Amino acid sequence: MKRILICEDEDTIREFVVINLKCAGYDVVDVNCGEAALKTFETEHGNFDIVLLDIMMPGIDGFTVCKKIREKSSTIGIIMLTARTQEMDKVSGLMIGADDYITKPFSPSELTARVDAIYRRVCMSFIKNEKQSVIESGPFVLNLKSRTVTKDGEPIELTQVEYQILEFFMNNKNTALDRASILNHIWGESYYGDDKIVDVNIRRIRMKIEEEPSNPKYIITIWGYGYKWNDMQ
């Protein structure tokens, strides 16, 4: 069963989400505050595929919950719910480890489409590639079976989204990739959001793999187009 933890303090919205995701085939556990979300996640030993978090809640907010859950699991899918439209709220959530965001109000079709997209990505983390076990580029080794990345032999902690982007780059070394291609490959053609989510994730990856994130030498910006993985070999 596809398991999802929902944390939303507004009863009507939480009930709306629960009903629609149950109809979509998900096993739903719902709570109404950040404290309960963290306790439930701990009690269930992280046995969830996705966590859906409201940002603005009394007590522990969604950003804090997201950060703490991401510290415990790099593979779980995290989606932020927010009524705000400010760009910084979306960027902040993505920078601390969220995979996607949904802005209220949203339709049942958008909700299920976004959750399904994240679930497919989580499932991919358990699929083993038998044709090729690793991809190497410069100091990096990407292991397709364990879905891990090392740099000079040292492991790099990546979320599944970050891993998939890096895998896409390393499979297309020295090739300029436009934002739309990256967006479609990682999030799917039916993605409801905009391509800014690509830029935020690239920024997050650079902070983890580059010696100087502000002066990157591996993920190169192609201005007005997209990005290119610079194979240093």
Secondary structure by P-SEA (a helix, b strand, c coil): cbbbbbbbccaaaaaaaaaaaaaaccbbbbbccaaaaaaaaaaacccccbbbbbcccccccaaaaaaaaaaacccbbbbbbbccccaaaaaaaaaacccccccccccaaaaaaaaaaaaaaaaacccccccccccccccbbbbccccccccccbbbbbcaaaaaaaaaaaacccccccaaaaaaacccccccccaaaaaaaaaaaaaccccccccccccccccccbbbbbccc
